[in-house]
């Protein structure tokens, strides 16, 4: 708890105590008025009834029965009966004094506690700098892939077979318009729900596999595809990042000239890869039995593999551009 919070708590306690004081004074005043009213009513009744005791005696008896304090002598009671209003004030003053003493003790206790917490907060070392959040996951952007799937705009459907799932296309893949359908499937890489994730990733894989040896189908789609791949990588969600890296590797190897056409887009793609290039699990002398699986702790291996494929397929200027965006990268073609 900081010093400012302690001061605010202390001020709130004082405000609460002032409200309690006002309510107690109001209650004491009301009690005084009620007792005086009873005494005056008893006095007027004694004066009206004939053959009864004098008013002074009735008043004395009423005062002794209703307002007498425990532990007082009879003389004190009689002296107090002669001045009923003063007696009520004495009773109210005694109660107010006890209440005031209790409030003072309560306030002193809270002040002492606040001072202790303030000293403890002062002795506490200052907090360190906050985390930069470089690897913090961002919100997954909404895509139209699910809407297009609901409208049956996708040229494929899921077929359940004995070994799992596969896509069934409504027409041969070489007939499809890659400029329209390839960005549509790449946009679905950000989906994490079934079956949209499977349709998007398997669709991208089969479209690029069909385009092997035909770079004229893929190269015109790069201005639309590359921003969508960057969008998937910037989410920093492990399944989406691995899907984006896998698509980027397949895209660079889809045909001659595609890797070189990707070089102008390195500044859009490699900035986010530079964050993960050194992200690996330090095993020491241990052995990782799950190294064949995609683990976000070892995403640096997948990033390094992607950079090496980009260098091999990007031509003579690929390494210079990769080195500009990823300074720690070492060439896999000319290591020395």
N, C-alpha and C positions, 0 to 999 in steps of 0.2 A: 504494500500500500504506500503510495507516494505521500509527500508532505502536503501537497495541495488537497488530496482526498481526506487526509486527517483533519486539516483545518476546516474543510467543508462539513465533515461529520461533527466537529466540535460546535460549529455555528448552528447546525441543525438541532443539536441537543439543547443549546441555549434557547433557541426559539420554542422548542417543545416545552421546556420548563417555564418559560414566560406564559405560555398558554395555560399550563396547569395552574400557575399562580393566579391568573385572572379568574379561572373557573372556581378555585378554592375561595377567593375573596367574594365572588358572587354567591356561592353557596352559604358562606358565613353570614352575609348580609340578609339573605332570605330566611335563614334560621332565626336570626335575631328578630326580624319582623314578625315571624309567626309566633314566637314565644311572647313578645310584647302584646300582640293581639289577643292571645289567650288570657294573659293577666288582666288586660283591660276589660275583656268580656266577663271574666269572673268577678271583677270589682263592680261593674254595673249591675250584674245579676244580684249580688249581695246587697246593694243599696235599694233595689226595688222590692225585694222580698221582706215583708214585715215580720217581726218577731225572730229574726235571725241574728247572728253575731254581727258586730260592727264590721264595716268594710275593711278596716285595718287588720282585723283578726283573720277575716277570710283571705285577704291578700297574703298575710303571713303564712297561713296554712297551705295555700296554693303554691307559694314560693318554696316552702320546705319540701312539699311532695314532688314537685316537678323539676325544680331547678337546683336542688341541693346537690353539692358535690360530695363524693365519698371522701371520708377522712377529715371532714370539717366538723368543728364543734357546733353546739347549738347556738352559742352567742354569735359565731360567725354567720350562721344561717339567718339569725334574726336581723343582724346588721345588714346582711345582703338583701333581706326582704324589704327593708325600708327603701331601698333604691334598686328596684328590679331591673331597670335599664342598664345600670352600671354593672349589675351582676352578670347579665347576658354578655356584656362587652368583655368582662373578665373571662367568662367561659370561652367565648369566641377567640379572645387573645391567646389563651392557653393552647387551644387547638391549633390556631394559626402558628404559634411558636413551635409546636411539635412538628407540624407539617413543613414549616420553613427549615427546621433542623434536618429533617429527613431529605428534603430536596437538596440542601447544601451538601450533605454527605453523598447523595447520589451524584451530584454534579462534580464533587471532588474526585469521586471514584472514576468517573468517565474522563475527567481531565488528566488524571494520573495515567489511565490506560492510554489515552491519546498521546501523552508525552512519551510513554514507553515505546509505542509504535513508531512515533516520529524519530526517536533516537535509534531504534532498530533499523528504520529505513535509511537514516543517515549513515549508519555503519555498513550498510549493504554495498557491495562494490557496484559500480555503474554497469548497466547492461551493455553487452557487446553489440557490434553492428548487426543489423538484420540481414537475413539471407537475401541474396540477389534474386533467387528464383529462376535461375537459368534453365533448370530442368523441370520446372513446374508445369503441369499439364494445363493447357488452355481449353476453352470451351470448344466443343466440336461444332463446326458451322452446319447449319441446315442446308440440305441439298434437295434437288428435285428428283433424285434417282428413285426414291420410294414412291413419289407421285407418278412418275412415268411407269413404274412397275405396276401400280394399281390401275393405270389407264391402258395397260397392255401395249405400251409403245416400244418395249424392248423386243428385239427380233429373236428371242430365245426363251426357253423355259427349262425348269429343273426336271430331270428324269431320275427316278430312284432305281438304281441297279444293284446287283449283288455285292459289288465292291464299294458302294457308297453313293455319291451323287455325281451327276454329270449334266452338262448343258446340251439341249437339243435345239438346233437353229432351224428357223423356218425357211431358210434359203442358203445356198452356198455362200461361204464367207468372202469369196473373191468377187461376189456381186454387190456386197454391202458398200455403202458410202462411208469410207473411213473418216472423212472430214466431219461427218455428223455423228456417227455412233461411237468412235473411239473416245472423244471427250466426254460423251455421256457415261461410258463405263468408268473412265478415270475419275469422274466426279463422285462415283459411288464408292471409291476407296475409303472415304471418311465414314462410311456406314459401319456400325459395329453389331447390328442386330441381324439375326438369321431370318430369312435367307438372302438378305440384300448384300451382306459382305461376301458370301460365296459367289453370287451371280456377278458382282462387280469384278472381283479379283480373277475368277476363272474366265470371265469374258475378256478381260484385258490380256490374259495369257494366251488365249486361243486366237484372238485377233492379231497379236504380234507374231505368234507362231505361223499364222497363215501368210503374214506379210514378209516372211523371210525371202530375201532376194528381190524384193519389190519396194525399194525405198521411196519410190514416187508416191506410194500410198500413205506413208507415215510422215515424211518431211513436211508436207503442207499443213499437217495438224499440229505441229509443234507450238505455234503461237497460242493455241487454245489449250494444249495439254500441259505445258510446263507450268503455268500459274496454278493449275489444279493440283499438280504434284507438289508444288511448294506449299499449297494450302494444307495438304495431307501431312507433310513433314512438320509443319509448324504447330500442329496440335500436340505433339510430343506424347501422344498415347502410344504405348509399345506396339499393339497390333497394327495400328494405322501407319506408324513409322516404318515397320518392317515391310508392310505391303507396298509403301511408296518406294522403298529402296529396291525391292524385288522388281517392281515395274520399271524403275530407272535402269537397272542392269539389262533387263530384257529389251528395253527400248534402244539402248546403245548398241546392242548386238543384233538388232532386227534386220539390218541390211547395211551394205557399204554406203558410206556417206551420211548415215544418220548420226553417228558419233561426232563427226566433224560439224554437222549442223547444230549439235547441242552446245558447242563451245561458246557461242555468244550468250547462252542462257546460264552460264556457270555462276554468274554473280547473283542470280535469283535462287539457285539451288544449293550452292556450296556454303553459303553463309550459315545455314542451319546445320549442315553436316559438320562444320568446324566445331560445333558444341559437343558433338558425340564422338569425334574421332579418337579421343583418348579415354573414353568411358569403358573401362574394363575392370573385371573383378580381379583383385590381387589374391591369388591362391597360395603364393609362396611355394612350398614343397608339395602341396596337395595336388590331387588329380580331380578334374571336373568330369564326372561321368555323364553329365547332360550337355556336353559341349556341342552336340549335334542339334540341339533344340535352340530356338530363337529366344534368347534371354536379354531383357533390356539392360541388365548389368553388364553384358558383354556386347552391347550394340556397336562398340568401336570396331570390332572385327568385321561386322557387316558393312559399316561405313568404309573401312579401309578396302574391302573387296570391291565395293562400288567405285571408289576413286581409281583403283587400278584398272578396272574395266573402262572407265571413262578416258584414262590416259592412253590405253592401248588402242581404243577406237577413235580418239579425238584428233589424231594427226600430229604434226610436228609442234603445233602451238598449244597443245592440250596441257602439257606439264607446266608451262609458264603461267597459264591462267589458273590452274589448280593450285599452284604454289602461292599465287597472289591471294587467294581466298582461304587456303589452308596452309599456313606457314610451316607447320610441323610435318607436312607430307614429304616423303622421300620417294623418288622415282623408282618404279619397278622395272623400267626398261634400261636406264643408265644410272645404276645406284651410286656410282662414283663420279 
